[in-house]
């Protein structure tokens, strides 16, 4: 499609005309074609949904009682001189933009979360909208999904929001820059502002697009919930504590995202960025050289970049670590729904590593009685004495294997007690609700059947979204489907009101004696011993001085 920025006034007039047509009940492309000659290429028999955005008209598709719009640009292509700069406005267009297929995904290495067969391009700042009620007079709550993937992989196209939309929300899934392209901190890139956290800036730009446009898709621009899992959940916490994200959303859902509450200082991240520049052929450390490095070289060498997780205190998007801000009460006043899964680390130990406080840590495998405490000390960065004290809470005879004991311990320290820290910090200031996903029968879609038999990292996503690109899909049974339906109802209820309670599943706030809702079969149960069961007091005592 031709982009003609210089003719923007005509585009705005066309958009205004189409908006009036939609307001009068003309919800089809045919009606919009009558409203503006710029849509003249659309057949009068075409009944596909059409919306006027602030950049031009978009035509989507009907999907199972909802309207879906895919590949909508929310920012300009971050290429050339815009590589490693804050996102810039997208250009307007004439005519009707086809929005029936996803846009390109952001560059990333092959993995189980890389969209199969998708174009991987720097020009990837697209979002997707699924709406249950395409009319500007309707004001549905809006849920903006920020995908996980370690800030190095995944895509908004991996998450089909149809079922959540049918539960009552307008669902938006977002791409953002990944790996070195999204999170490289380097002093040569800071001449016009903060260096690093470009992916978080992209997410902010997407939220600004939502505020401007979502009312035309039947959403309420004053009732926006940001939600994400894993690195997406960590991104949500970053926005909760970022002053530059204030006002962009009203509620926050964090799924398995409270695992990296201390971010790297800028100096350390920039030192790593210099090492990365040298590795990709920019020994002169110049921004010009970096902006001319082939994309594939940036993807292939991302492990040498400054750690994308746990992120960097860049001085702009993040002025301090997430945990520091939360404990001090310096965060945006939004309701929070925050939880984790029963056995988060089971997924990671399949690959001989654990995720510990934001870092991938290899360990001596198999774990034995002889190396158990040394593995703990290495993974948690604690002294031998601290490791010995922690190990007492996880005696090897209590577990089927030493590896299981070790994975459970690190999962508690990193994920479960991260949840407890966040909820404890926020519950006295904003409505806070906790959960634990405990359906150990949940099928895991990212590993062959039989490898995992617990609710591990990512297990809950199949209960909220359709995951069309998951490599090992398994249908939910009747009991699991009922749990999935209740979870989607709670997520939408929270997005609508700030309280996830439904008539069938009352949900106490975390302020009520640290209660969380255990999402399990056959029915959800209130849990009063979450922090004790995961030994969070012991970890607080032994980890509070560790950096």
For each residue, the residues with C-beta under 8 A, 3 or more apart:
1: 93 95 97 98
2: 93 94
3: 91 92 93
4: 7 92 93 94
5: 8 91 92
6:
7: 4 10 11 92 94
8: 5 11 12 92
9: 12 13
10: 7 13 14 38 94
11: 7 8 14 15 38 55 56 92 93 94
12: 8 9 15 16 54 92
13: 9 10 16 17 36
14: 10 11 17 18 35 36 38 39 52 56 57 94
15: 11 12 18 19 52 53 54 55 56 57
16: 12 13 19 20 52
17: 13 14 20 21 35 36 52
18: 14 15 21 22 32 35 36 39 50 51 52 57
19: 15 16 22 23 52 136 216
20: 16 17 23 24 35
21: 17 18 24 26 31 32 34 35
22: 18 19 25 26 27 31 32 50 51 52 134 135 136 216
23: 19 20 136 137
24: 20 21
25: 22
26: 21 22 30 31 32 34 35
27: 22 31 49 50 134 135
28: 31 32 46 47 48 49 50
29: 32 33 39 42 43 46 47 48 49 50 59 96
30: 26 33 34 42 43 44 45 46 47
31: 21 22 26 27 28 34 35 50
32: 18 21 22 26 28 29 35 36 39 42 50 52 57 96
33: 29 30 36 39 40 42 44
34: 21 26 30 31
35: 14 17 18 20 21 26 31 32 39
36: 13 14 17 18 32 33 39 57
37: 40
38: 10 11 14 56 57 94 95 96
39: 14 18 29 32 33 35 36 42 50 57 95 96
40: 33 37 95
41: 95 96
42: 29 30 32 33 39 46 50 59 96
43: 29 30 46
44: 30 33
45: 30
46: 28 29 30 42 43 59
47: 28 29 30 62
48: 28 29 59 60 61 62 100
49: 27 28 29 59 60 61 62 67 69 134
50: 18 22 27 28 29 31 32 39 42 57 58 59 60 96
51: 18 22 57 58 60 69 134 216 217
52: 14 15 16 17 18 19 22 32 56 57 58 216
53: 15 56 57 58 72 213 216
54: 12 15 212 213
55: 11 15 73 90 91 92 93
56: 11 14 15 38 52 53 92 93 94 95 96 97
57: 14 15 18 32 36 38 39 50 51 52 53 95 96 97
58: 50 51 52 53 69 72 96 97 98 99
59: 29 42 46 48 49 50 96 97 98 99 100
60: 48 49 50 51 67 68 69 70 99 100 129
61: 48 49 67 68 100
62: 47 48 49 65 66 67 68
63: 66 67 68 130 162
64: 162 166
65: 62 132 166
66: 62 63 130 131 132 162 165 166
67: 49 60 61 62 63 130 131 134 217
68: 60 61 62 63 100 128 129 130 162
69: 49 51 58 60 72 99 128 129 130 131 217
70: 60 99 100 101 102 103 126 128 157
71: 99 101 102 103 126 128
72: 53 58 69 97 99 103 126 127 128 129 209
73: 55 76 90 103 125 126
74: 87 90 125 126 127 174 205 206 209
75: 78 87 88 89 90 125 202 205 206 209
76: 73 82 87 88 89 90 91 125
77: 82 122 123 125
78: 75 82 83 84 85 87 88 122 123 125 177 181 198 202
79: 82 83 122 123
80: 83 291
81: 85 291
82: 76 77 78 79 85 88
83: 78 79 80 122 181 290 291
84: 78 181 184 186 189 195 198 287 290 291
85: 78 81 82 88 192 193 198
86: 193 198 201 205
87: 74 75 76 78 125 198 201 202 205
88: 75 76 78 82 85
89: 75 76
90: 55 73 74 75 76 125
91: 3 5 55 76
92: 3 4 5 7 8 11 12 55 56
93: 1 2 3 4 11 55 56 97
94: 2 4 7 10 11 14 38 56
95: 1 38 39 40 41 56 57
96: 29 32 38 39 41 42 50 56 57 58 59
97: 1 56 57 58 59 72 93
98: 1 58 59 101
99: 58 59 60 69 70 71 72
100: 48 59 60 61 68 70
101: 70 71 98
102: 70 71 105 115 118 126 128 155 156 157
103: 70 71 72 73 124 126 175
104: 118 119 120 121 123 124 126
105: 102 108 114 115 118 119 120 121 124 155 157 175
106: 120 121 122 124 155 175 176 177 178 181 182
107: 120 121 122 124 178 179 181 295 296 298 299
108: 105 111 114 120 149 152 153 154 178 179 299
109: 114 152 153 299 300 302
110: 114
111: 108 114 149 153
112: 446 471
113: 148 149 153 154 155 158 446
114: 105 108 109 110 111 118 120 153 154 155
115: 102 105 118 155 157 158 469
116: 469
117:
118: 102 104 105 114 115 155 157
119: 104 105
120: 104 105 106 107 108 114 124
121: 104 105 106 107 124
122: 77 78 79 83 106 107 181 295
123: 77 78 79 104
124: 103 104 105 106 107 120 121 175 177
125: 73 74 75 76 77 78 87 90 175 176 177 202 205 206
126: 70 71 72 73 74 102 103 104 156 175
127: 72 74 156 172 173 174 175 206 209 210
128: 68 69 70 71 72 102 156 157 161 172 173 174
129: 60 68 69 72 170 171 172 214 217
130: 63 66 67 68 69 160 161 162 164 165 170 171 172
131: 66 67 69 134 140 165 170 171 217 218 219
132: 65 66 140 165 166 168 169 170 218
133: 138 140 218
134: 22 27 49 51 67 131 217 218
135: 22 27 138 218
136: 19 22 23 215 216 218
137: 23
138: 133 135 218
139: 215 218 219 220 223
140: 131 132 133 168 169 170 218 219 220
141: 168 169 170 219 220 223 225 492 495 496
142: 169 170 171 172 210 214 219 220 221 223 224 225 495
143: 161 164 169 170 171 172 225 227 253 491 492 495
144: 172 173 174 206 207 210 224 225 226 227 249
145: 156 159 161 171 172 173 174 227 228 232 465
146: 174 176 203 226 227 228 232 233 235 236
147: 154 155 156 158 159 173 174 228 229 232
148: 113 154 228 229 230 231 232 233 256 458
149: 108 111 113 152 153 154 178 230 231 232
150: 153 230 231 308 309
151: 178 179 182 183 199 231 235 308 309 311
152: 108 109 149 178 179 302 308
153: 108 109 111 113 114 149 150 178
154: 108 113 114 147 148 149 158 178
155: 102 105 106 113 114 115 118 147 158 175
156: 102 126 127 128 145 147 159 173 174 175
157: 70 102 105 115 118 128 173 175 469
158: 113 115 147 154 155 467 468 469 470
159: 145 147 156 173 461 465 466 467
160: 130 163 465 466 467 468
161: 128 130 143 145 164 165 169 171 172 173 465
162: 63 64 66 68 130 165 166 466
163: 160 166 167 464 465 466 484 488
164: 130 143 161 167 169 171 464 465 488 491 492
165: 66 130 131 132 161 162 168 169 170 171
166: 64 65 66 132 162 163
167: 163 164 485 488 489 491 492
168: 132 140 141 165 492 496
169: 132 140 141 142 143 161 164 165 225 491 492 495 496
170: 129 130 131 132 140 141 142 143 165 214 217 218 219
171: 129 130 131 142 143 145 161 164 165
172: 127 128 129 130 142 143 144 145 161 206 210 214
173: 127 128 144 145 147 156 157 159 161
174: 74 127 128 144 145 146 147 156 202 203 206
175: 103 105 106 124 125 126 127 155 156 157 202
176: 106 125 146 182 199 200 202 203 206
177: 78 106 124 125 181 182 183 198 199 202
178: 106 107 108 149 151 152 153 154 181 182 183 199 308
179: 107 108 151 152 182 183 298 299 302 305 308
180: 183 184 276 298 299 301 302 305
181: 78 83 84 106 107 122 177 178 184 198 295 298
182: 106 151 176 177 178 179 198 199 202 308
183: 151 177 178 179 180 196 197 198 199 305 306 308 311 312
184: 84 180 181 189 195 196 198 273 276 290 305 306
185: 189 195 196 197 266 269 270 272 273 306 312 314
186: 84 189 190 195 270 273 274 276 277 285 287 290
187: 190 195 270 273 274 285
188: 191 277 285 286 287 290
189: 84 184 185 186 195 196 273 287 290
190: 186 187 193 194 195
191: 188 287
192: 85
193: 85 86 190 316
194: 190 197 314 315 316 317
195: 84 184 185 186 187 189 190 266 270 273 314
196: 183 184 185 189 266 269 273 306 311 312 314
197: 183 185 194 200 201 238 311 312 314 316 317 318
198: 78 84 85 86 87 177 181 182 183 184 201 202
199: 151 176 177 178 182 183 202 203 235
200: 176 197 203 204 235 238 239 242 311 317 318
201: 86 87 197 198 204 205 317
202: 75 78 87 125 174 175 176 177 182 198 199 205 206
203: 146 174 176 199 200 206 207 226 235 239
204: 200 201 207 208 239 244 245 248 317
205: 74 75 86 87 125 201 202 208 209
206: 74 75 125 127 144 172 174 176 202 203 209 210
207: 144 203 204 210 211 224 226 239 245 248 249
208: 204 205 211 212 248
209: 72 74 75 127 205 206 212 213
210: 127 142 144 172 206 207 213 214 219 221 224
211: 207 208 214 221 224 248
212: 54 208 209 221
213: 53 54 209 210 216 217
214: 129 142 170 172 210 211 217 219 220 221 224
215: 136 139 218 219 220 221
216: 19 22 51 52 53 136 213
217: 51 67 69 129 131 134 170 213 214
218: 131 132 133 134 135 136 138 139 140 170 215
219: 131 139 140 141 142 170 210 214 215 223 224
220: 139 140 141 142 214 215 223 224
221: 142 210 211 212 214 215 224
222: 250
223: 139 141 142 219 220 250 251 495 496
224: 142 144 207 210 211 214 219 220 221 248 249 250 251
225: 141 142 143 144 169 249 250 251 252 253 494 495
226: 144 146 203 207 236 239 248 249 251 252 253
227: 143 144 145 146 232 236 252 253 254 255 491 495
228: 145 146 147 148 231 232 233 234 235 236 253 254 255 257
229: 147 148 232 233 255 256 257 458 460 461
230: 148 149 150 233 234 255 256 257 457 458
231: 148 149 150 151 228 234 235 257 308 309
232: 145 146 147 148 149 227 228 229 235 236 255 257
233: 146 148 228 229 230 236 237 253 254 255 256 257 258
234: 228 230 231 237 238 257 258 259 260 309 310 311 322 358
235: 146 151 199 200 203 228 231 232 238 239 257
236: 146 226 227 228 232 233 239 240 252 253 254 257
237: 233 234 240 241 252 254 257 258 261 322 326 422
238: 197 200 234 235 241 242 245 311 317 318 322
239: 200 203 204 207 226 235 236 242 245 248 249 252 332
240: 236 237 245 252 322 326 331 332 334 336
241: 237 238 318 320 322 325 326 330 331 332
242: 200 238 239 245 246 317 318 319 332
243: 246 319 332
244: 204 316 317
245: 204 207 238 239 240 242 248 249 317 332
246: 242 243 332
247:
248: 204 207 208 211 224 226 239 245
249: 144 207 224 225 226 239 245 252 334
250: 222 223 224 225 334 335 498
251: 223 224 225 226 334 335 336 337 494 495 498
252: 225 226 227 236 237 239 240 249 334 335 336 337 338
253: 143 225 226 227 228 233 236 336 337 338 491 494 495
254: 227 228 233 236 237 257 258 336 337 338 339 422
255: 227 228 229 230 232 233 339 340 460 461
256: 148 229 230 233 259 339 340 341 344 415 457 458 460
257: 228 229 230 231 232 233 234 235 236 237 254 338
258: 233 234 237 254 261 338 340 415 418 419 421 422
259: 234 256 344 355 357 358 414 415 418
260: 234 263 309 310 311 322 357 358 418
261: 237 258 310 321 322 323 326 357 418 421 422
262: 310 321 322 323 324 357 358 547
263: 260 310 311 312 313 318 321 322
264: 268 269 306 307 310 311 312 313
265: 268 269 312 313
266: 185 195 196 269 270 312 313 314 315
267: 270 271
268: 264 265 271 272 306
269: 185 196 264 265 266 272 273 306 307 312 314
270: 185 186 187 195 266 267 273 274 306
271: 267 268 274 275 306
272: 185 268 269 275 276 304 305 306 307
273: 184 185 186 187 189 195 196 269 270 276 277 305 306
274: 186 187 270 271 277 278 285
275: 271 272 278 279 304
276: 180 184 186 272 273 279 280 301 304 305 306
277: 186 188 273 274 280 282 283 285 289 290
278: 274 275 281 282 283 285
279: 275 276 301 304
280: 276 277 290 293 297 298 301
281: 278 289 293 297
282: 277 278 285 286 289 290 293
283: 277 278
284: 289
285: 186 187 188 274 277 278 282 289
286: 188 282 289 290
287: 84 186 188 189 191 290 291
288: 291 292
289: 277 281 282 284 285 286 292 293
290: 83 84 184 186 188 189 277 280 282 286 287 293
291: 80 81 83 84 287 288
292: 288 289
293: 280 281 282 289 290 297 298
294: 297 298
295: 107 122 181 298 299
296: 107 299 300
297: 280 281 293 294 300 301
298: 107 179 180 181 280 293 294 295 301 302
299: 107 108 109 179 180 295 296 302
300: 109 296 297
301: 180 276 279 280 297 298 304 305
302: 109 152 179 180 298 299 305 308
303:
304: 272 275 276 279 301
305: 179 180 183 184 272 273 276 301 302 308
306: 183 184 185 196 264 268 269 270 271 272 273 276 312
307: 264 269 272 310 311 358 359
308: 150 151 152 178 179 182 183 231 302 305 311
309: 150 151 231 234 260 358 359
310: 234 260 261 262 263 264 307 357 358 359
311: 151 183 196 197 200 234 238 260 263 264 307 308 318 358
312: 183 185 196 197 263 264 265 266 269 306 318
313: 263 264 265 266 318 319 320 321
314: 185 194 195 196 197 266 269 317 318
315: 194 266 318 319
316: 193 194 197 244 319
317: 194 197 200 201 204 238 242 244 245 314
318: 197 200 238 241 242 263 311 312 313 314 315 321 322
319: 242 243 313 315 316 325
320: 241 313 324 325 330
321: 261 262 263 313 318 324 325
322: 234 237 238 240 241 260 261 262 263 318 325 326
323: 261 262 326 327 421 425
324: 262 320 321 327 328
325: 241 319 320 321 322 328 330 331
326: 237 240 241 261 322 323 329 330 331 421 422 425 426
327: 323 324 421 425
328: 324 325
329: 326 425 429
330: 241 320 325 326
331: 240 241 325 326 426 429
332: 239 240 241 242 243 245 246
333: 429 430
334: 240 249 250 251 252 430
335: 250 251 252 430 431 432 433 494 498 499
336: 240 251 252 253 254 422 423 426 430 431 432 433
337: 251 252 253 254 432 433 434 435 491 494 500
338: 252 253 254 257 258 419 422 423 426 432 433 434 435
339: 254 255 256 419 434 435 436 437 516
340: 255 256 258 344 415 416 418 419 436 437
341: 256 344 415 436 437 438 455 456 457 458 459 460
342: 436 437 438 440 454 455 456
343: 346 407 408 411 440 454 455 456
344: 256 259 340 341 347 348 355 411 414 415 416 456 457
345: 348 349 354 355 407 408 410 411 414 415 456 457
346: 343 349 350 407 411 452 454 456 457
347: 344 350 444 446 447 452 456 457 458
348: 344 345 351 353 354 355 360 407 457
349: 345 346 352 353 354 403 406 407
350: 346 347 447 451 452
351: 348
352: 349 362 363 365
353: 348 349 360 361 362 363
354: 345 348 349 360 361 363 379 406 407 410 411 414
355: 259 344 345 348 358 359 360 361 410 414 457
356: 359 361 379 380 381 410 413 414
357: 259 260 261 262 310 380 381 413 414
358: 234 259 260 262 307 309 310 311 355
359: 307 309 310 355 356
360: 348 353 354 355
361: 353 354 355 356 378 379
362: 352 353
363: 352 353 354 367 375 378 379 406
364: 367 371 374 375
365: 352 403
366: 401 402 403
367: 363 364 371 372 375 401 402 403 405 406
368: 371 372 402
369: 372 396 402
370:
371: 364 367 368 374 375
372: 367 368 369 375 376 391 396 402 405 406
373: 376 377 384 387 388 391
374: 364 371 377 378 384 387
375: 363 364 367 371 372 378 379 406
376: 372 373 379 380 382 387 390 391 406 409 410
377: 373 374 380 381 382 383 384 386 387
378: 361 363 374 375 381
379: 354 356 361 363 375 376 406 410
380: 356 357 376 377 386 387 390 410 413 542 543 546
381: 356 357 377 378 546 547
382: 376 377 386 387 390 542 543 546
383: 377 386 387
384: 373 374 377 387 388
385: 388 389
386: 377 380 382 383 389 390 542 543
387: 373 374 376 377 380 382 383 384 390 391
388: 373 384 385 391 392
389: 385 386 392 538 541 542
390: 376 380 382 386 387 393 394 409 413 535 538 539 542
391: 372 373 376 387 388 394 395 409
392: 388 389 395
393: 390 409 535 538
394: 390 391 398 399 405 406 408 409 535
395: 391 392 398 405
396: 369 372 399 402 405
397:
398: 394 395 405
399: 394 396 402 404 405 408
400: 404
401: 366 367 404 405
402: 366 367 368 369 372 396 399 405 406
403: 349 365 366 367 406 407
404: 399 400 401 407 408
405: 367 372 394 395 396 398 399 401 402 408 409
406: 349 354 363 367 372 375 376 379 394 402 403 409 410
407: 343 345 346 348 349 354 403 404 410 411
408: 343 345 394 399 404 405 411 412
409: 376 390 391 393 394 405 406 412 413
410: 345 354 355 356 376 379 380 406 407 413 414
411: 343 344 345 346 354 407 408 414 415 416
412: 408 409 415 416 417 534 535 536 539
413: 356 357 380 390 409 410 416 417 539 543
414: 259 344 345 354 355 356 357 410 411 417 418
415: 256 258 259 340 341 344 345 411 412 418 419 457
416: 340 344 411 412 413 419 420 436 530 534 536
417: 412 413 414 420 421 531 534 535 536 539 540
418: 258 259 260 261 340 414 415 421 422
419: 258 338 339 340 415 416 422 423 434 530
420: 416 417 423 424 514 530 531 534 536
421: 258 261 323 326 327 417 418 424 425 536 540
422: 237 254 258 261 326 336 338 418 419 425 426
423: 336 338 419 420 426 427 432 434 510 514 516
424: 420 421 427 510 514
425: 323 326 327 329 421 422
426: 326 331 336 338 422 423 429 430 432 510
427: 423 424 430 432 509 510 511
428: 511
429: 329 331 333 426
430: 333 334 335 336 426 427
431: 335 336 498 499 509
432: 335 336 337 338 423 426 427 509 510 511
433: 335 336 337 338 494 499 500 507 508 509 510 517
434: 337 338 339 419 423 510 514 515 516 517 530
435: 337 338 339 516 517 518 519
436: 339 340 341 342 416 516 517 518 519 527 530
437: 339 340 341 342 442 455 459 460 463 519
438: 341 342 455 518 519 520
439: 442 455 459 463 480 483 519 520 521
440: 342 343 453 454 455
441: 480 521
442: 437 439 455 459 460 462 463 480
443: 449 462 474 475 476 480
444: 347 447 451 452 456 458 459 472
445: 462 467 470 471 472 473 474
446: 112 113 347 458 470 471 472
447: 347 350 444 451 452 472
448: 451 472
449: 443 472 474
450: 453
451: 350 444 447 448
452: 346 347 350 444 447 456
453: 440 450
454: 342 343 346 440 459
455: 341 342 343 437 438 439 440 442 459 460
456: 341 342 343 344 345 346 347 444 452 459
457: 230 256 341 344 345 346 347 348 355 415
458: 148 229 230 256 341 347 444 446 461
459: 341 437 439 442 444 454 455 456 462
460: 229 255 256 341 437 442 455 463 464 487 519
461: 159 229 255 458 464 465 467
462: 442 443 445 459 465 467 470 476 484
463: 437 439 442 460 476 480 483 484 487 488
464: 163 164 460 461 484 487 488 491
465: 145 159 160 161 163 164 461 462
466: 159 160 162 163
467: 158 159 160 445 461 462 470 473
468: 158 160
469: 115 116 157 158
470: 158 445 446 462 467 473
471: 112 445 446
472: 444 445 446 447 448 449
473: 445 467 470
474: 443 445 449
475: 443
476: 443 462 463 480 481 484
477: 480 481
478: 481 482
479: 482 483 521 522
480: 439 441 442 443 463 476 477 483 484 521
481: 476 477 478 484 485
482: 478 479 485 486
483: 439 463 479 480 486 487 519 520 521 524
484: 163 462 463 464 476 480 481 487 488
485: 167 481 482 488 489
486: 482 483 489 490 502 504 505 524
487: 460 463 464 483 484 490 491 519
488: 163 164 167 463 464 484 485 491 492
489: 167 485 486 492 493 502 505
490: 486 487 493 494 500 501 502 505 507
491: 143 164 167 169 227 253 337 464 487 488 494 495 500
492: 141 143 164 167 168 169 488 489 495 496
493: 489 490 496 497 499 500 501 502
494: 225 251 253 335 337 433 490 491 497 498 499 500
495: 141 142 143 169 223 225 227 251 253 491 492
496: 141 168 169 223 492 493
497: 493 494
498: 250 251 335 431 494
499: 335 431 433 493 494 507
500: 337 433 490 491 493 494 507 517
501: 490 493 505 506 507
502: 486 489 490 493 505 506 507
503:
504: 486
505: 486 489 490 501 502 517 523 524
506: 501 502
507: 433 490 499 500 501 502 517
508: 433 512 515 517 526
509: 427 431 432 433 512 515
510: 423 424 426 427 432 433 434 514 515 516
511: 427 428 432
512: 508 509 515
513: 528
514: 420 423 424 434 510 528 530 531
515: 434 508 509 510 512 526 527 528 530
516: 339 423 434 435 436 510 526 527 530
517: 433 434 435 436 500 505 507 508 524 525 526 527
518: 435 436 438 524 525 526 527
519: 435 436 437 438 439 460 483 487 524
520: 438 439 483 523 524 525
521: 439 441 479 480 483
522: 479
523: 505 520
524: 483 486 505 517 518 519 520
525: 517 518 520
526: 508 515 516 517 518
527: 436 515 516 517 518 530 533
528: 513 514 515
529: 532 533
530: 416 419 420 434 436 514 515 516 527 533 534
531: 417 420 514 534 536 537
532: 529 535 536 537
533: 527 529 530
534: 412 416 417 420 530 531
535: 390 393 394 412 417 532 538 539
536: 412 416 417 420 421 531 532 539 540
537: 531 532 540 541
538: 389 390 393 535 541 542
539: 390 412 413 417 535 536 542 543
540: 417 421 536 537 543 544
541: 389 537 538 544
542: 380 382 386 389 390 538 539 546
543: 380 382 386 413 539 540 546
544: 540 541
545:
546: 380 381 382 542 543
547: 262 381
